[in-house]
Amino acid sequence: MGFIHGTGAPVAFGGTPTRSGWWLADQVGGTFAAMGAMAALFAREKFLGKGQFVECTAAEGVMRIIDYNWGWHGMDGSVRPRYGNWDLAINIYAVNPCADGQIMVGGGHDRLWFRIWRAVGKDRPELEQHICEDPKLRVVTDRLPHYMQVETYTTMCDWTKDKTRAQCEKSLQEEEVASGGVSFLDEVCEFPHYKYRGHLEICDDTNYGKVLIGASSFIGMNTPGRIKWIGRTVGQDNEDVYRRLAGLDRERLKALRKGGVI
């Protein structure tokens, strides 16, 4: 569906597409299917008066999240190329190396751009001067060509490479720049904010016992999200579906099972 083509290093760097680090299509496809089911239920209750068939595939779900690939192709028929950890539409918007890992820094408009270099300049004034005095880097659109991006990130990494993620993040956030260290999973598990908001949970599942999971992705004031189980075996809910929802009695259900229908 075009997603994988956009991942990985540019062709000019000898790069080829890389798979997603996790099973993105399953998650996105399931989410859009749930949205379709909710829309059908709403329509049934509000104006249709009856249910409907809802179809959603993983591929079609992912097609909805490849952002401006569509606009890019629609303008002149070209295909948006891979660009690795950089972005073709924003500079700065990338993962940068630090002394203890990586940090993501976002500076999509001019105010943020100059705040970034103000943070850098507190430690390395010569780097701030080098960037801010370059007339080819003054305007957002002028900063997008490849060699302007190389100039930017080379200079940025000269600052980040000797500092820890926390040091970089502190300096940048003092200037109100969107940034954050790339966290390892054990760091996410121990992050106080996520613990406080209840986004990490030990689910005591009927089939699998106690399993560490990411909890509900939303917090509703009156209807908070919850995780009831992490997966069901085939047929585990048959009796509930056929008896409570479909209205079959025990004898009818038994006959269907005996006949191999269920």
Summary of the structure (lengths in Angstrom):
residues: 262
radius of gyration: 25.3
end to end distance: 35.1
largest distance: 83.3
contacts: 643
relative contact order: 0.07
helix: 48%
strand: 11%
